[in-house]
Amino acid sequence: MSGASSEESPDSTQRIDSFNDEQRVYFVPLRWWKDAQDSMSSESVEKREILYTATTGSSYGGPMKLINNIFNSDILFDLRREGDALQNGETGEASVSGRDFALVSSDMWLQALKWHHDDKNTERGVKSFSAGGVDRGDVYPVQLKLSVLQETNSLAVKICKKDNSVECFRRACKIFSLDSEQLRIWDISGQTTMFFESDVNNSKDCQQQADQEMLLELQIYGLSDSIKLKESKKEDGSTQQTNGIANGINGGTSFRFGRSNSLSFLGKAGEAGTLGLTGLQNLGNTCFMNSSLQCLAHTPKLVDFFLGEYSREINLDNPLGMKGEIALAFGDLLRSLWAPGASTVAPRTFKAKLARFAPQFNGFNQHDSQELLAFLLDGLHEDLNRVKNKPYVEAKDRDGRPDEEVADEYWRNHVARNDSIIVDVCQGQYKSTLVCPICKKVSVMFDPFMYLSLPLPCTSMRTMDLTVMSADGGSLPVSLTVNVPKFGKFEDLQKALVTACSLPLDETLLVTEVYNNRILRFLEDPTDLLTLIRDGDKLVVYRLKKDANNSPLIVFMHQKLEEQFICGKSSPTWKAFGIPLVSRLSDVENGFDAESLYLKLLSSFKMPTEFFTENLENPIEEEATDKAGTDGTTSVEDSNSSDVKETTESLPDPVLRLYLTDDRGNSIESEILKEKPVNIKSKRVNVLARWPVKELDAYDTCLLSSLPEVTKFGTKRPQESVSLYKCLEAFLTEEPLGPDDMWYCPGCKEHRQAIKKLDLWRLPEILVIHLKRFSYSRFMKNKLEAYVDFPLDDLDLSSYISYKNGQTTYRYMLYAISNHYGSMGGGHYTAYVHHGGDRWYDFDDSHVHQISQEKIKTSAAYVLFYKRLVEG
């Protein structure tokens, strides 16, 4: 039931608000209702039942016109109130005609549906009734304008063409035509009585006019053309389509009706209608919100709840809630998505409420669908919490009691303060055990959970390519590949390198990053994160002798002379090349011979004598070879280049010269001469070696310049795969708390890095599983692209539950997925939703289309929604 006044006066608004309680009124055949009435609870039928008979619309100035086609005028008639009826069996089965109808509430309608469903399928083995899965293609709305006529004890009814779709108006013409048998309507919902009572009160208080109009939306059920056609079909479950108004993925498509023996779109027994296949408009980076909303909007028990009288459970006094505004906004949105004939919905009102109570979602930035889901579930719970005054509950010590007793006590305490549809459906309980590593004190708690956040264990390792250099020139560079924890520290890389190099006890490793032929940084802090190393970085590892005296390091950089032609004029330029060479200086009190040490480190790169002699005899070929090698291995010049340019009219002396320089090789301090030993005053000496072309030909500069990236750009990595069960096992594996998450041990009276273990204790009806694809560090964000293999029809958790508390089954069926495509910086969210049988639909903002069941398992799966299977 929704009410709206045709006149915008303050009085009329107040009048309508008094019965705008979000309760829908269904218009059904009386015989259909009576068949199920005996099974209704006393609460469902305790309201007065009022009989109305239809008469010509004299209140509108003339008799009602006969309706034969959809182009005629509006439908006008009166409903005269005859009084109480259907009491004490006054109306017998024989007296009910095809023109007798009933007005019932949402709850009554659902109970009658359940009775008819169970009555037909008791012996067929069809799965249990789910209101959220009702084929609502059999339901369509008709808008009526009503005026209370106190003097004749009647309701004046007007059905306008402009208020209804063409098809719905055509059907209304057939239903409410007075040119045949008398039309009788029994109001069992009690809604019309409220109209009359409110009209009397408002007339006394406000002197309102009697012809004040109100808008009533009837949900017509059991009278569509397709139902009549289906009744003529055989019981083989064949379906029939008729032209009508539907949600329609591509616009105005026809209604689609499920098999007559199935009312649940989540079961395997039949098909579903198009109801609920409504897209959500993207308001600007709101795909994350749309994805979560579509998954929740197809959660069975939540659909039932919000299509019913949920406003009765709104808690306006909860200080932790939002005055019911989030629940009302979500309920309105869900009803819009499930409304017959609905087109794409723009969730502006819901987003405005969301931004008001959760400022982090304000604006139009991209956010995380799981973070939105967590906030929304918590917000709905607080808005719908049935506990008005939360009692104070103090947790008791375990005192040696069995876990079952303690867990039940924790759960009772939780439900005493938290009781809502969200707790009923979505909340479970796990056991959390902490053990002090020092005094072995054990702490056990039983905490509720709304969803499970599972790690992806297979993506915890990272492959890195590095180059290992000797410190004495005894061997050529070696390429090495190691596996390290993706989110580990530099100490993990050091350990992996020590093992891979079979490092003797008298050696140590120095890890560096090389950029533009110079050492950019030394990776020495063991606590730094490995996420600081990017895939495109180039790492060089130097094997050095251990030194107790902490002797200084010497770093050699290389330059060679190249000719550049600028404006037709030759200009010799010093160009950097090759990997820096590093060694440790031992006895430096009396200086050292820099050139001898440098040539020793280069000895492994020296060309064979025969090859070198051949090149000297073929200078032209040698020059071409040298240029080809240089062009293929040197860095491109830019603002950060380590080139030192020196233009002279004549070439420098053709001899090797060494200079003291800075760590970039840009600033020459002094030349190093053999006859003048170098005195070392710092812990690191940077030396620049400048080579004449002829002498450099004796060395393999290509090999000296070959340096791989940590992970070569463009390399296609193999698709990592892990089962959902492995993720669950990783979640349940014991692990030490992090240094930033220490536990205060009551035994030691100090904070300790305790060992933590989680166990599943109580599972909810709706199990939401969050796959932890996104990781955050101080310097960067990362997304894990692993493919998670998750079950569709039979997620069996019986071997993972610690306590079998009489629950009949621990098996679940997948019904929705929130997907994320792309990287951390942006990306796009969609949702996959199960809609009956083996049919799945892809909800991509406003676009909704069917997708093959074989395609729903992808590496984009982010949040999984499972419903518990019913045994039988």
PAMI-737771 format. One record per residue (C-alpha): x, y, z. Coordinates in steps of 0.001 Angstrom, whole numbers, padded with zeros to 6 digits, always signed. Layout:
! PAMI-737771
XYZ/...
***
This chain:
! PAMI-737771
+000000+000000+000000/+001351+003401-000909/-000550+006606-000495/-000225+009983-002230/-002590+012889-002402/-003669+014478-005655/-003708+017861-003915/-000603+019174-002208/-002169+020684+000869/-000617+020183+004301/-003821+018595+005573/-003958+016044+002812/-000342+015121+003357/-001005+014469+007025/-004029+012404+006143/-002128+010101+003817/+000909+009708+006070/-001244+008128+008762/-001557+004938+006747/+001528+005063+004552/+003149+002141+006354/+004737+000508+003301/+002177-002322+003524/+001060-003529+000113/-002527-004528-000632/-003065-007510-002951/-006186-007990-005089/-006798-011748-005453/-009657-014085-006469/-011834-014842-003433/-011954-018556-004205/-008126-018710-004251/-008060-016986-000855/-010768-019164+000684/-008981-022351-000351/-005993-021317+001769/-007905-019522+004542/-008285-022571+006778/-004477-022787+007081/-004099-019130+008081/-003115-018397+011664/-005652-016638+013857/-003480-013533+013770/-003753-013416+010002/-007551-013433+009883/-008487-011606+013055/-009214-008337+011198/-012795-007432+010239/-013814-008488+006764/-015810-005830+004926/-017909-006505+001818/-018167-003921-000981/-020323-004076-004077/-019560-002081-007206/-022146+000368-008557/-022169+002946-011347/-020080+006020-010657/-022795+008568-009879/-020411+010456-007636/-018500+011484-010737/-021555+012919-012476/-022819+010037-014557/-023074+006283-015053/-019975+004252-015569/-018987+003785-019191/-018547+000294-020535/-014881-000394-021319/-014139-002352-024471/-010714-001081-025556/-007752+000730-024089/-008515+004020-025850/-011707+004737-023938/-012025+007109-020993/-011000+006560-017383/-012819+003913-015333/-015261+005432-012802/-017362+003518-010257/-018345+003375-006584/-017742+000661-003993/-020668+000616-001589/-019873-000685+001873/-022314-003468+002742/-020887-004324+006203/-019141-007291+007801/-019091-010502+005800/-017568-013949+005663/-018152-014359+009386/-019178-017697+010835/-019290-019274+007400/-022052-017036+006053/-020675-017244+002517/-020600-020820+001313/-018432-022361-001355/-021292-022418-003870/-021972-018704-003522/-018444-017646-004559/-018409-016548-008206/-015677-015584-010618/-016471-011898-009925/-015721-012133-006206/-012383-010813-005067/-010481-010160-001822/-008092-007452-000611/-005351-009017+001538/-002138-007778+003119/+001366-008845+002077/+001642-011311+004929/-001709-012906+004116/-000817-013154+000447/+002518-014831+001209/+000905-017309+003588/-001722-018178+000993/+000981-018620-001638/+002846-020965+000681/-000282-023020+001306/-001030-023397-002411/+002625-024202-003142/+002838-026852-000407/-000571-028289-001313/+000461-028840-004929/+003972-030099-004295/+003710-032256-001168/+004289-035448-003119/+006538-034058-005853/+009705-033512-003872/+009875-029831-004799/+012079-027674-002576/+010525-025615+000150/+008692-022374-000526/+010729-019126-000670/+008834-015869-000909/+011888-014086-002198/+011828-016435-005159/+008159-016030-006067/+007579-015614-009782/+006201-012107-009422/+005557-011892-013140/+002022-012941-012117/+001736-009693-010122/+001155-006306-011700/+000143-002938-010191/-002975-000913-010867/-003214+002653-009533/-006608+003708-008111/-007730+007148-006938/-010141+006922-004027/-012493+009380-002341/-014500+008595+000801/-018233+009337+000445/-019500+009380+004010/-023090+010204+003068/-023455+007022+000997/-020963+004947+002981/-019008+004367-000221/-015637+004746-001856/-015533+006566-005175/-012980+004861-007451/-011207+006338-010479/-008678+004382-012572/-006901+006814-014911/-005101+005940-018091/-002331+008399-017298/-001594+006699-013963/-001153+003207-015425/+000757+001515-018201/-001229+000644-021324/-001230-003085-020594/-002144-002717-016921/-004963-000325-017801/-006291-002781-020403/-006357-005539-017808/-008039-003255-015276/-010772-002570-017825/-011581-006279-017997/-011474-006812-014223/-013554-003812-013122/-016066-003711-015987/-019684-003568-014696/-021322-004740-017887/-021594-008347-016721/-022013-010158-013398/-021967-008113-010201/-018486-007244-008872/-017974-007883-005159/-014814-007180-003143/-014120-008343+000413/-011546-006235+002248/-009721-008597+004594/-006624-006374+004877/-008435-003743+006995/-007050-000979+004800/-010374+000525+003683/-011569+000729+007299/-008548+002912+007979/-009599+005137+005073/-013060+005660+006542/-011813+006210+010099/-009154+008640+008981/-011669+010529+006852/-014031+010982+009815/-011236+012249+012050/-009836+014621+009465/-013280+015923+008565/-013887+016898+012192/-010463+018387+012750/-009721+019992+009425/-013101+020400+007728/-011732+018715+004612/-013848+018243+001543/-015468+014879+001017/-014029+014418-002427/-010415+014527-001287/-008574+011955-003471/-006029+009419-002356/-003882+007070-004420/-004017+003325-003737/-001778+000878-005601/-003344-002579-005860/-001094-005547-006553/-003224-007709-008873/-002472-011407-008539/-004003-014475-010159/-005787-012619-012976/-003204-012231-015736/-003815-013612-019194/-000941-016039-018825/-002467-017686-015755/-005582-018594-017687/-003420-019997-020441/-001284-021942-017979/-004352-023541-016454/-005199-025037-019825/-001752-026570-020142/-000860-030090-019125/+000936-030750-015838/+004200-031359-017639/+005539-028007-016537/+005469-026380-019979/+005519-022580-019924/+003536-019979-021802/+004481-016412-022637/+002111-013538-023196/+002672-009994-024233/+002699-007627-021288/+004609-005127-019283/+007784-006454-017695/+011027-005275-016316/+012693-006418-019478/+016405-006237-019821/+016128-004583-023219/+013025-002551-022566/+009418-003651-023086/+009652-007409-023248/+006978-009913-022338/+006238-011354-018913/+007828-014728-018305/+006133-017091-015905/+007678-020005-014068/+006399-023541-014053/+003196-023973-012134/+004795-026340-009631/+007561-023984-008478/+007429-020628-006754/+011085-020365-005788/+013626-018846-008151/+016447-020248-006014/+015333-023828-006450/+016183-026206-009263/+012584-027083-010032/+011603-024273-012360/+012272-021028-014074/+011836-017503-012826/+010067-014496-014164/+011718-011264-015143/+010908-009667-011808/+014049-008577-009981/+016083-008271-013187/+016323-004504-012782/+019552-002579-013287/+020928+000246-011152/+022117+003439-012785/+025755+004368-012250/+025687+007808-010637/+029435+008280-011080/+031843+005612-009804/+029002+003931-007905/+029478+000484-009470/+030898-000705-006127/+027598+000223-004459/+025462-001244-007240/+027304-004564-007042/+026723-005008-003299/+023115-003805-003514/+022206-006305-006234/+023656-009173-004184/+021700-008119-001091/+018561-007429-003126/+018563-011085-004202/+019177-012560-000757/+016046-014695-000158/+015124-013916+003452/+015927-010224+003017/+013657-010013-000030/+010819-011580+001950/+011423-009229+004862/+011615-005945+002956/+008656-006788+000724/+006628-007327+003897/+005785-005036+006806/+009385-004372+007768/+008674-000826+008957/+007142-002315+012109/+010588-003428+013221/+012382-000125+012712/+014085+001011+015908/+013921+004812+016056/+015541+005014+019504/+018733+003037+018932/+021676+005416+019511/+023842+003156+017349/+021312+003250+014512/+020386+005867+011945/+016792+006552+013004/+015603+003943+010549/+016637+006024+007548/+019107+003509+006113/+016584+000675+006510/+013814+002723+004881/+016071+003835+002025/+017221+000259+001401/+013657-001079+001670/+012357+001479-000833/+015200+000652-003204/+014628-003098-002940/+010902-002665-003613/+011723-000551-006662/+014008-003306-007966/+011293-005928-007478/+008367-003827-008755/+006614-005312-011810/+007369-003338-014935/+010300-001526-013315/+012942+000030-015532/+016474+000982-014513/+016505+002497-011026/+018650+005506-010086/+019631+004980-006398/+020086+008695-005648/+018047+008707-002446/+019899+005718-001078/+023296+007220-001955/+022346+010490-000267/+021412+008621+002928/+024599+006591+002680/+026767+009696+002351/+024978+011313+005278/+025659+008493+007720/+028924+007237+006206/+030903+010273+004967/+033635+007998+003635/+031257+007139+000778/+030477+010770-000017/+031346+012157-003428/+032046+010113-006521/+035306+008310-005808/+035646+004580-006307/+035327+002512-003121/+035414-001105-002000/+032176-003078-002419/+032986-005188+000636/+033467-002106+002821/+030087-000814+001658/+028537-004230+002335/+029982-004325+005871/+028635-000862+006682/+025219-001595+005189/+024721-004901+007014/+025720-003298+010307/+023536-000255+009635/+020511-002368+008715/+020995-004422+011869/+021065-001369+014136/+018070+000252+012393/+016082-002986+012703/+017284-004095+016127/+014253-005411+018011/+015961-004724+021350/+014863-001279+022491/+016760-001234+025774/+019996-003192+025669/+020707-004944+028958/+024152-004740+030516/+025899-008066+030038/+029175-008982+031716/+031141-011868+030283/+031903-014548+032848/+035184-016361+033155/+035404-019761+031583/+036328-021421+034902/+036875-024807+033313/+033389-025029+031827/+032955-026921+028538/+033130-024920+025319/+029522-025732+024436/+028226-024096+027602/+030450-021032+027251/+029597-020596+023554/+025844-020749+024214/+026232-018190+026993/+028136-015828+024696/+025451-016230+022013/+022584-015611+024449/+024331-012470+025676/+024820-011322+022097/+021207-011903+021068/+019965-010206+024266/+021465-006977+022895/+021315-007667+019153/+018159-009148+017633/+017289-008345+014030/+016646-009937+010662/+020366-009493+009942/+021309-011471+013072/+018679-014096+012198/+020011-014603+008696/+023606-013425+008357/+025401-013784+011686/+027408-016777+012841/+029865-017421+015643/+033514-018435+015782/+035809-019527+018574/+038927-017404+019115/+041811-018931+021087/+044897-016990+022226/+047933-018674+023812/+050692-016725+025521/+054101-017893+024207/+055725-017242+027603/+053401-018424+030381/+051116-020540+028121/+048016-018753+029426/+044993-019678+027247/+042163-017248+026511/+039019-018462+024707/+036259-016195+023402/+033227-016813+021195/+032568-013844+018918/+029850-013221+016322/+030715-012628+012670/+028769-011125+009768/+031079-012449+007028/+034328-014394+006679/+037407-012621+005252/+039590-015354+003794/+043242-014946+002737/+044446-016208-000628/+047372-018461+000355/+048670-019273-003109/+049476-015641-003825/+051744-015184-000826/+054981-015786-002801/+056749-013619-005349/+059384-014625-007913/+062343-012251-008284/+065225-012274-010814/+068574-010870-009649/+072218-010721-010839/+074964-012010-008522/+078497-010539-008875/+081714-011835-007345/+083900-009474-005283/+087240-010716-006625/+086632-010963-010368/+086923-014729-010227/+083631-015453-011998/+081163-013918-014431/+077796-012499-013309/+075177-015149-012550/+071417-014714-013007/+069480-016006-010042/+065747-016536-009420/+064347-016744-005884/+060889-017015-004342/+060119-014700-001451/+056979-013798+000534/+055085-011203-001454/+054498-009115+001636/+057683-010097+003410/+060682-008043+004438/+064233-007637+003121/+065450-010174+005649/+063331-012780+003802/+065119-011906+000564/+068497-012185+002285/+067648-015660+003596/+066477-016821+000144/+069698-015519-001461/+071952-017174+001112/+070303-020507+000340/+070319-020031-003437/+074005-018993-003491/+075101-021746-001080/+076932-018946+000696/+079944-020021+002782/+080323-018779+006334/+083111-016322+005480/+081021-014417+002901/+078169-011944+003088/+075802-010406+000530/+075258-006797-000418/+071944-006207-002260/+071679-003043-004401/+069375-001483-006963/+071150-000313-010131/+069725+002447-012302/+071394+004279-015184/+074636+002323-014657/+075065+003432-011064/+073958+002139-007668/+070750+003925-006790/+070347+002484-003283/+071656-000177-000928/+069005-002544+000440/+070402-003017+003919/+067529-002504+006391/+066157-005999+007177/+062805-004563+008330/+061969-002769+005066/+059081-004292+003099/+059636-006166-000150/+056735-004246-001666/+059255-001380-002037/+060835-003402-004854/+058931-002917-008098/+058770-005382-010962/+060791-003092-013218/+063686-002600-010785/+067135-004109-011477/+068811-005719-008481/+072494-006660-008235/+073842-008785-005393/+077578-008553-004546/+079317-011407-002757/+081777-009913-000286/+084142-011317+002303/+083001-010843+005856/+085039-008209+007622/+085114-007731+011371/+086783-004331+011017/+083979-002928+008859/+086403-001997+006067/+085264+000584+003493/+083629-000318+000189/+084894+000788-003191/+082422+001218-006069/+083734+001422-009637/+081603+003034-012392/+082499+002961-016094/+082477+005463-018942/+083649+005238-022536/+084194+007833-025211/+081607+008153-027943/+081398+010538-030850/+078178+012460-031363/+077444+014597-034387/+075717+017873-033546/+074904+020178-036458/+077320+018209-038636/+080195+018602-036190/+081785+015721-034305/+081607+016043-030532/+083292+013382-028332/+081217+012580-025225/+081760+010353-022185/+078966+007794-021925/+078238+005578-018886/+077934+001822-019395/+077934-001481-017554/+077233-002749-014066/+079122-001058-011220/+081805-003261-009628/+082055-003432-005853/+084771-004727-003541/+085896-004333+000030/+089187-002634+000866/+091221-004403+003523/+094546-002771+004384/+094076+000894+003426/+096191+002689+006031/+098995+003205+003509/+096661+003699+000537/+095787+001213-002213/+096307+000567-005892/+092893+001413-007391/+093786+000497-010987/+095095-002957-010110/+091982-003729-008062/+089714-002485-010874/+091440-004585-013548/+091258-007611-011241/+087482-007207-010914/+087238-006900-014727/+089374-009966-015404/+086429-012320-015850/+085039-010071-018627/+088256-010164-020713/+087833-011426-024263/+089778-014498-025495/+093175-013564-026998/+092340-014956-030468/+089144-012917-030736/+090857-009739-029545/+093695-010144-032092/+091225-010711-034932/+089388-007505-034082/+092634-005518-034120/+093325-006747-037647/+089819-005669-038839/+089304-002141-037480/+086282-001340-039661/+084446-004496-038595/+085581-003840-035032/+084108-000342-035073/+080791-001598-036389/+080705-004330-033765/+081526-001876-031034/+078792+000526-032095/+076261-002267-032386/+077083-003522-028923/+076963-000054-027443/+073646+000865-029034/+072084-002288-027695/+073222-002028-024086/+073654+001585-022935/+070986+003668-021207/+068982+006361-022959/+070104+009845-021950/+067697+011861-019861/+067767+014448-017100/+068966+011817-014622/+071634+010344-016888/+075009+009681-015349/+076841+010804-018500/+079633+013298-018031/+080110+015289-021235/+083475+016729-022127/+084052+018237-025546/+087580+018799-026751/+089168+019654-030042/+091316+016549-029866/+090669+013144-028326/+092076+012454-024830/+095143+010278-024294/+094303+006641-025202/+094887+005284-021685/+092612+004193-018822/+092141+006944-016224/+090539+006713-012777/+088934+009566-010871/+087435+010034-007441/+083817+011085-007892/+080427+011277-006183/+077921+008403-006022/+076381+009502-009335/+079695+009730-011224/+078905+013297-012211/+081387+015344-010229/+085091+014624-010662/+087090+015421-007545/+090618+014344-008509/+092462+011862-010679/+093865+008756-009067/+097552+008323-009950/+099609+005191-009452/+102470+007066-007918/+100123+008752-005444/+098217+006269-003230/+094653+007185-002225/+093951+007822+001423/+090490+006664+002515/+088584+008800+004969/+084999+007525+004437/+083257+004152+004516/+082490+004252+000795/+084729+005310-002087/+083281+006055-005539/+085660+005731-008472/+084949+006619-012102/+086881+004668-014789/+087205+006344-018194/+088142+004025-021027/+089813+004725-024369/+088132+002840-027208/+091098+000638-028143/+091740-000693-024629/+088036-001343-023982/+087892-003667-026991/+089671-006277-024900/+086569-006695-022681/+083065-008046-023287/+081021-004901-022610/+077783-006599-023656/+078103-009148-020872/+079106-006426-018435/+075959-004460-019317/+073461-007349-019249/+071087-006824-016337/+067605-008387-016035/+064602-006762-014349/+063101-008236-011180/+060125-009292-013299/+060400-008641-016996/+057683-006279-018204/+055153-007962-020449/+055961-011450-019180/+052718-013400-018910/+052584-014999-015514/+050862-018357-015146/+047382-018076-013671/+047593-018866-009979/+044800-021052-008705/+043599-022016-005241/+040467-023727-003976/+038078-021979-001618/+038682-024777+000878/+042418-023915+000930/+041532-020304+001660/+039336-021465+004527/+042114-023672+005894/+044529-020722+005801/+041969-018657+007708/+041664-021356+010381/+045423-021971+010711/+047025-020736+013913/+049441-017830+013537/+051268-015335+015761/+049780-011890+016209/+051570-009044+014479/+053882-006699+016417/+051245-003974+016102/+048506-006231+017453/+049919-007468+020741/+047710-009174+023339/+047769-008241+027013/+048385-011489+028834/+046585-011600+032210/+049180-014107+033414/+052329-012179+032516/+050689-008775+033021/+052433-007682+029805/+051638-007405+026107/+052670-010544+024255/+052770-011658+020629/+050324-014466+021272/+049469-017404+019013/+045934-016998+017615/+043626-019756+016359/+040111-019362+014910/+037466-022102+014660/+034008-021991+013118/+031405-022667+015797/+027985-021568+014508/+027177-021012+010823/+024494-018594+009556/+021777-019281+007022/+023363-016784+004602/+027150-017125+004504/+029044-014180+003013/+032685-014912+002096/+035070-012040+001384/+038220-012961-000580/+041076-010714+000584/+042342-009645-002831/+043448-006159-001818/+046501-005513+000332/+047716-002199+001644/+051138-001111+002832/+052665+002186+003812/+053909+002848+000306/+051652+001016-002123/+048478-000929-002754/+048248-004274-004463/+045589-006594-005857/+045879-010372-005936/+044627-011783-009241/+044531-015465-008258/+041737-017658-009550/+039731-019054-006642/+037907-022275-007455/+034673-022129-005437/+031768-024628-005428/+028451-023585-006956/+025916-026080-005658/+027568-027855-002738/+029944-025961-000464/+030356-028561+002294/+031669-027102+005561/+030879-030083+007767/+034580-030890+008211/+035419-027293+009160/+032834-026758+011893/+034166-027364+015399/+030851-028008+017099/+027897-029883+015666/+025105-028142+017564/+022247-030173+016126/+022215-028274+012845/+020995-030600+010126/+023318-029489+007327/+026475-027500+006730/+026121-027460+002952/+025601-024251+000987/+024611-023136-002504/+026033-020065-004251/+023468-017444-005289/+025408-014201-005881/+028925-012869-006543/+030367-009363-006332/+033132-009105-008953/+036002-006633-009266/+037843-006169-012563/+041010-004128-013044/+043598-002761-010662/+043609-001039-007287/+043593+002458-008757/+040204+002086-010417/+038643-000998-011890/+034974-001868-012188/+032468-003834-010088/+029655-006068-011347/+027418-008724-009787/+026383-012213-010870/+023034-013420-009492/+021401-016840-009644/+017823-016569-010898/+016417-020071-010977/+017467-023419-012402/+020892-023029-013970/+020240-019434-015046/+022594-016673-013948/+022420-012966-014754/+025184-010388-015031/+024229-007092-013340/+026564-004478-014812/+025092-001215-013471/+022033-000506-015647/+022764-003407-018018/+021366-006832-017111/+021829-009867-019290/+021897-013633-018921/+025260-015341-018578/+026241-018973-018917/+026798-020783-015634/+030170-021960-016955/+031396-018345-017107/+030652-017133-013601/+033813-018570-012011/+036560-016028-012755/+039571-014452-011060/+037411-011337-010579/+035271-012982-007869/+035564-010810-004752/+032609-011457-002408/+030670-014745-002507/+027103-015137-001213/+025950-018619-000171/+022599-019845+001185/+022245-022931+003323/+020707-025917+001594/+017636-027547+003078/+017850-031278+003658/+015211-033394+002057/
***
